[in-house]
Amino acid sequence: MHQKLPKEIDPLRLAQNGLKFDGQILLSDMPRLAKSLHSDSGLVDVALAFDIDEIGTPYVKGEFRAPVSIVCERCMLPMSMELSVSCLLAMVVSEKFIDKLAEQYDPWLLENSEPVSLSKVVEDELILVLPLVPRHTEACLPSEAWSTKLDYNEDEEDQKPVSPFAILSSLKKQ
C-alpha cells in the first residue's frame, strides 16, 4: 500500500494498531545525513511495519533504500552508491528494559510520549550504514599515483646521506 508518509508519528500507538506505511522522504529533509553526502537531492524509499510480538514487545520493521551521491576519499570526486537498510527496532520507554529485549531487536528508546519525527528515525538508520571511508570499487586514481618508486636524480642516489653525528667523529680524532 503506497501512501503519503506522516511527518510525525506516535510509534507505540501505531504498533498497537498494527499499521504499515510505504512512501518516500526527501534526502533534503535529513540535514545530518546530508552533511556526509555530495548532494542532498533525491528520495528515500521507506517501508515500515509496526506491530507487537507474541510477548508484548512493540516493534517496527523498516526497509529503507536511497541512491545517494557521496565523495570518494581517494580521488575526491562524487560517486553514486545505494544505501540500503533493514532494521527491526523494539520500542522501549526506559533504558532498564533494553537488557530484557530479545536478541533480534535493536532498541529504540522513546524517552517521552511526544510524537517522533519519522525522517529523523530513517535518517539515523541511514547514517549507520554510511561507509567510514567511501571509495570507488575500481581504480579511480591514475597509475602514477599508485607508484611506490620515488623520483630520484642519479646524482642524489650516489651520495651517501650525511650523518648528523659526523661532527662527533671529528672531535674524537682530536
N, C-alpha and C positions, 0 to 999 in steps of 0.2 A: 504494500500500500504506500503510495507516494503522496506526501502531504507537506504543507509548509511547516517548518520546524519552529517551535516557540523560542523566544529569546531567553526566557527564564522558565525553570521547571521546579516542581516540588517532587524530588525523586522518591520519597517514601510513599507519597500518595499515588504516584504513577506505578510503583511496584505493587501496591495493594490492588490496583485496578488492572494490572497485567497489560499495560499499554505498550504499543510498538510504534516507532517513528522511522520514517525514511525521508531523506531530504538532503539539502546541500547548505553549507555555510561558506561565506566568503572568507578567503585567506586574509583579506584586509581587516576582518573583524578579530584577528588574532595577533595583536601587536608584539607579544613576547616571542612568538614563533617567527613573525616577520623580520625581527632583528637578525635572525640566523639565515634568512633567505636572500637571494639576489633580487627577487621580485615578489611582491605580495599579491600579484594578480592571479586569479584562479579560484577554484571551488574545491571544497572538501565534501566528498560523498559520505554521508552519515547514515548508519542503520543502528537503531537502538531498540532493545527489547527489555522492558522492565518486568520483574516478576518476584515471587517469593518461593524459596526452595522448600523441600519437604520438612526441614527442621525449623522453618520460620525466619530464615535469613533473607532480607530484601536484597536484591541484586539487580545489576544491569549488565547485559551482554552487548558490547559495542563493536562495530566494524567501521573503520574509517579508512578512506583512500584519498590521497591528494597528490596529483602530479605537481611538483614544485621545481623552481629554478634556484639552484644553490651554487656557491662559488667553490671551484676546485682549489684545494690548498696547494697543489703542485704548480699549476700553470696560472692560477688566479683568474681564470675565465669562467663564465657561467656554464653550468651543465644542468641537464634535466635528470630528475630521478622521481620515482614514485614512493611516497611514504605510505605504508600500509600497516594498520594496527588492528589487532583482535584483542579485546580485553574482556575480562569478567570481574566486575567490581562489586564487592559486597558493601552495603551501606551500613556504617556504624555511627552511633551518636556519641560514643566516648572511646578514648584510647584503650580503656581497660578491656573492651570487647575484641580488640584486634587479635590478641593471642588466642582467642577461642574460635576464630574463623576456620572453616575448612581450608585445606591446602590449595584447592584450585582457585580460590578467590584472592584478589588484591584488595586491600582495604580502601574504602572511600569514606573519609571522616567528614561527617556532616555536623559541624560544630553548633549550629543553631537551626531553628525551624524556618528560616527565611528562604525565599526562592534562590535557586542556584543558576548562574549563567551557563547555559548549555555550551556556548562557544568556548568558555574557559575550561570546561571539562574535556572537550575534544582537543583543545589546544595543549593541555597538559599531556595527554596521551601521545600526541604527535611530536612534542618536544622530546619525549623519552625515546623515540625511535630515530631521531636525527643522528647521522653518523658523527662520531667525535672528530674525525678528520675526513671530510668529504674529498673524494678524488675520482678522476676518470678511471674506468677499468682498463682502458687502453693507454698506451704511452702517449702522453699529451705534451711532453717536452721534446725539443729537438735532441738528436743523439749526442750533440756536443755537450749538452747539459748533464748527460749521464756518464761522460768520460771521467775516469779516475786519474788519468795522466795529467800532470801539471805541465804547463808550457814553460820549459826552461831554455835559457840560452846555453849553447855548448860551453861558453867561457865560464859560466857560473857553475856548471857541473864539475869542471876540472879543479876549481878552487875548493880547498878544504875550509870548512867553517872555522872561524876564529873562536877559540875558547875564551870565555870571559876570565878564566884563571891563568891565561898565558903570562900575564904580568907577574904573577906569583912565582913562576918558574925562573924568570929572570932575576928576581930578588934572591932566590935560593942559591943561584950561581955566584952571587957576590960574596 
